[in-house]
Amino acid sequence: MPRIGTGREPMLRPWKISLGERIDTSRDAPIYLQITQALIRDIESGRLPPGSFLPSSRELAAALSVNRKTVVLAYEDLISQGWLSSESTRGTMVSTLLPGSARRDNPPLEPDPSGSADYRFEAAPARPLAVPEGKGLKIDEGTPDGRLLPPDLLTRAYRVAIQRTSRENRLQYRDPRGSDRLREAIAAMLRGERGLHVTSRNICITRGSQNGIFLAAQILLRPGNAVAVEELTYEPAMAAFKACAAEVVPIRLDREGIDVDHLEKQCRRHPIRAIFLTPHHQFPTTVSLRPERRLRVLDLARQFGFAVIEDDYDHEFHFESQPLLPMAAYAPAQVIYVGSLSKLLLPALRIGYIAAPEEVIDAIAHRVSLTDGMGNGLTEEAAAELIENGELRRHSRKVRQVYASRRETFAEALASELRGIADYAIPDGGLAFWLRFHRPEDLKRIEERAPAAGLRFASSRSFATSEDVDSGLRFGFASLTSHEARLALRGIRQAVG
């Protein structure tokens, strides 16, 4: 391609036009913006050093086969931003105020389609923390069926929330603890249904329970601190603790939950600062922790001075008897209680909460203010509306009946499809079954063949704290119709061969 000058002054450094290779009329980006970005990259890389003259707008337009006005717009944009300067008698040149590039002898930088970064950062782990994306039937770990919440119900709640907050001038930045109305409503729910002695001052709204777990970890843990978790546990929680540079100490499980004797031994070996528990329905095994073990955990918490992070992620769903009260109901000074409205409403709403002593809530709210500022006020107000007008209670009664029926149907399907392959117990509550396979090679075969069978689910290793822990699959039933559940179980059966 020919070298092009302005015809008035020789360029301080001859510039071979290569923009044509980077201008694509089929792209969504406007042509003038593509020219702007290409010129900036040539300036940044050193191909166009400060003081270099550019072709006239007419010459560049002809070289690129674009309208002259397009080039004029690009030049004007770059001049206004300070990349170029216009000399009325000499033409357009790269601003002399720009520093010279250290990469001027290298090829021009092009956008990296892979999104690679040119700086150091902590990369994501090789194993994702969620069910893999892609096609096929998704087997979740126990989420609700969003199809059961009438959209009109949510629409009305949002409409009321928007009108009320606008009328009361509450669409500004606000308390990082969250919506006053929602905190009051959750505190009343926890007092009336779960026995917690709390007021709104003891509540902080979070972006789901995972956000609550991470916030609790931030105020409790410092690099090198130890946090105890059950040897089979909720991997995103373990990842949150590791992100705080904490040492994760696995505690053995048996058929009745956490091995408290082993916990005591580990407390004597490590300076435990916190323990993460899901006592209502242990994640992933679904076992409820009996009162005697809960009390021993709390005794150890007092003796060794650690906090209990109680994740009560699905308290609302118990099908056989009245659920046990949360540990936070009788030991509020030892427990940071994490809950969520995701199972009752929709996970997509991202509404969780923490209940704890006021000074702990103050510390957590400070962390919220550093990362989020104020949460999602309109969604929180809409959720408060659903609680106050009774719609949440009515929806909860309806879906409990649906999920109780699906639980029974799923147990029948398991008995026929996976007989002789896996062991399981029908859980008293929660929205998932825990499957242990008789032969490790069957589980391996299922995971290898799942994509071909049209199934997506979390890896069995995602629940385990180490490679030598016997694992299984957590199979959520609530979000699947009976037909969908049958298809999934048949896919697993076929994968075994």
Buried (B, 14 or more C-beta within 10 A) or exposed (E): EEEBBBEEEEBBBEBEBEBBEBBEEEEEEEBBBBBBBBBBBBBBBBBBBBBBBBBBBEBBBBBBEBEBEBBBBBBBBBBEEEBBBEEEEEBBBBBEEBEEBEEEEEEBBEEEEEEEEEEEEEEEEEEEBEBEEEEBBBBBBBBBBEEBBEEEBBEBBBEBBBEBBEEEEBEEEBBBBBBBBBBBBBBBBBBEEBEBEBBBEBBBBBBBBBBBBBBBBBBBBEEEBBBBBBBBBBBBBBBBBBEBEBBBBBBBBEEBBBBBEBBBEBBEEBEBBBBBBBBBBBBBBBBBBEEEBBBBBBBBBEEBEBBBBBBBBBBBBBBEEEBBBBBBBBBBEBBBBBBBBBBBBBBEBBBBBBBBBEEBBBBBBEBBBEEBEBBBBBBBBBBBBBBBBEBBBEBBEEBBEEBBEBBEBBBEBBEEBBEEBBEBEBBBBBBBBBBBBEEEEBBEBBBEBBBEBEBBBBBBEBBBBEEEBEBBBBBBBBBBEBEBBBBBBBBBBBBBE
